Amino acid sequence: MGNKRKRKNKNNSVKKKGFNWKRLAKRVSILICLAAVLAIPLYFSSNQSRIEHDLSVIGNGRTATVVQIHDPNCQLCNQLKRNVAAVKGEFKDKIEFKTANIKTNKGGRFAQRYNVPHVTLLFFDKKGNRVNTMQGVSSQEDIQRALSSLVASR
């Protein structure tokens, strides 16, 4: 029978029905829209992650930079990340906030280069000089003081 189906009409006679291209086109359109809805947030999330992990801005001459040496599976690292996130809003135009994920080659090499473990914040002036290091889970107040000091030292 190929692409044709048999269907009985009112008179019980068999009528051949062709392939429904409109239905197929509608379903394909719905699938494309669904794929786009799912892909757009993934793209922006991926792009944001790329920006967050771009360590090339250190020493760019324009802004100071704070880098968290981070292990995504470490609860202490995640607490430190939350503490930084809670106070970085007032500094986001003055300081670049970056993450060096030690589970990646690039992040691991970065941590080794500065000889620091995870759960660490490294503070760089706009020339790329390391001016401060905080190890362990620092309080929001301590982080805010260190960020204020970094901004003042420009």
PEVENJO-V428069 format. One line per field, one symbol per residue. phi: phi as a letter, one per 20 degrees, with the letter a starting at -180 (. if undefined). psi: psi as a letter, one per 30 degrees, with the letter a starting at -180 (. if undefined). burial: + if it has 24 or more other C-alpha atoms within 12 Angstrom, else -. A space follows every 50 residues. Layout:
phi = ???
psi = ???
burial = ???
//
This chain:
phi = .meddebeegemeecedffeffffffffffffffffffffffffffffff ffefefffmfndcfcddeecdfeeffffffffffgfdfgfdfedcedccd ffedgfffffffgelcefmcddddffenefdaccdnfefgffffffffff ffff
psi = fbgklkkkaegglkkkklkjeeeeeeeeeeeeeeeeeeeeeeeeeeeeee eegjfffkgffellkkkkjkjfgkeeeeeeeeeeefffefffffkkklkj jffleeeeeeeeeghlllhkkkkklffgkkflkkkljkleeeeeeeeeee eff.
burial = -------------------------------------------------- -++-+-++----+++++++++----++++++-++--++--+--+++++++ ++----+--++--+-+++++++++++-+--++++++++----++-++--+ +---
//
